[in-house]
Amino acid sequence: MKRNLSQSRRPVMKSLGIFLLTASLVAGPGLAGIASAAEPAPTPTTSSLTGDSSPAVAPSPTTPSAPPSPEESAPADAPSVEPSAEAAQSMAEAVGVGGAEMGQRSARVTASAPSNSFKRLSTESLSTEGTWMPTFGIQGLDVSGHQPTVDWQQQWNMGSRFAYVKATEGNYYKNPSYSSQYQGSRNVGMIRGAYHFAIPNWSSGADQARYFVQNGGGWSSDGYTMPPVLDFEFNPYEGRTINGFYFGNTCYNMSPSQLTSWVRDFGNTMQTMTGRLPVIYTNTSWWNQCLGNPSGFGDYPLWVAAYPNSPTNNAGPVPTASWSTYSMWQYSSTGPFAGDSNVWNGDYAGLKAFASAGIPPAAYKAISDLAAASPTLGQAMTNVRAGANGGASQGFQNGAIYWTASTGAQISPEGPIRNAWASQGWENGPLGYPTTAVRTAANGAQSQGYQKGAIYWTASTGAQISPEGPIRNAWASQGWENGP
């Protein structure tokens, strides 16, 4: 994951992973596979490096198309065929044991040390990292193959309560330290999850989502597994041709619409396979530049990368078309924690709920604020619960509050309109979530808007559903209920 290019560069030891590509793209170390492990009860221990030594291979009969000239700047077609197993294995060997890591390209430096010195330098760098952290939220860290040994008990003692571990990259790389890192963080009591570094012009979103899930990117509602993460950022191999495959510009030589479609392909596949939409990790300036700040991603929790030049609790702007705030903030690549340092934008109870049910902090705040301003709802009867498509709700004595990132918090009060909505399957039905409050006209008629239509009620007609479609459009052209 990565920061703005205008921000200060990362230290040499964090960046030497790039050297594995620039100094020798011929043969890096063989990649280790991921060993599965049973989940023990948390006990304070230090992790050890585990895994097998099989290379990462993706079965497919086709090969990448011939690379364009490095000078070519026009967007490439989105990948329509997946690279062959041989191409994937060659790529895995080329990127080396660490592969790309979060925020890597912004720290690019000219490296002259031999590649086998990387492990030693990255281990030594832990003693020189910074000490500042934001004064709010819950602290956490993320690690990759560039941090093969982490003293997890030390990280816990320093205040880290969650961890993300790189599992995969493209459909060719598996982090050889994944099992030890994933299990080591859990052994000391951390909530932990996995992330995937996307290379969108290498293969499709669905292909990389499947590869991710098959190699560590799953999820379970056990209370200590964070939702999977899509690391979508600056091209770490910008301008390079590796084993005959040209990786393009910082936007992967793909257009905004192609990249947007790629993310949706990845996200839809992840939701089908795991039941969760992935968290999107990105940098605001890159997202806006390369995807054009698209709308419609508000149901994906946001993990924003922004490294301030001085201590501050301000993470800076987020991509405003889809988000008003963030769930996590990666604020440093130089400490205080191993790898990258992060903060959860909420309290520990919210972090646990996010792991268990995927409820973003914005939902808790919006529901709580609206409930406080609506005394007629009465007492809360349920906790905040996860709903369809990343939404949330909470039940009260006299109705409920429903929330999504796009609709905000809306009250569904007891009454005929709520009963009609219930008969259609609540938010899981054809109407979706409410988008307005219940509105009452001068003659006593009532209505409420939903994502895919509305419900209208009068004493003489009862509650009637007006779904999206040509009949509703024709009625709208006549002035809705105020028309002839």
ABEGO torsion letter per residue (X at the ends): XBBBAABBBBBAAAAAAAAAAAABAABBBBBBBBBBBBBBBBBBBBBBBBEBABBBBBBBABBBBBBBBAABABBBBBBABBBBAAAAAAAAAAAEAAEBBBGAAAABBBBABBAAAAAAAAAAAAAABBABBBABEBBBBBBBAABABBBAAAAAAAGBABBBBBABBEAABBBAAAAAAAAAAAAAGBBBBBBBBBBAAABBAAAAAAAAAAAGABBBBAGABBBBBBBBBBBAABGBBBGGBBAEBAAGGBBAAAAAAAAAAAAAAAAAAAGBBBBBBBBAAAAAAAAGGBBGAAABBBBBBBBBABBBABAEBBBAAABABBABBBABAAOABBEBBBBBBEBAAAAAAAAAAGBBAAAAAAAAAAAAABAAAEBBABBBBBBBGGBBBBBBAAEBBBBBAAAEBBBBBBEAAAAAAAAAGEAABAAEBBABBBBBBAAGBBBBBBAAEBBBBBAAAEBBBBBBEAAAAAAAAAGEAABX
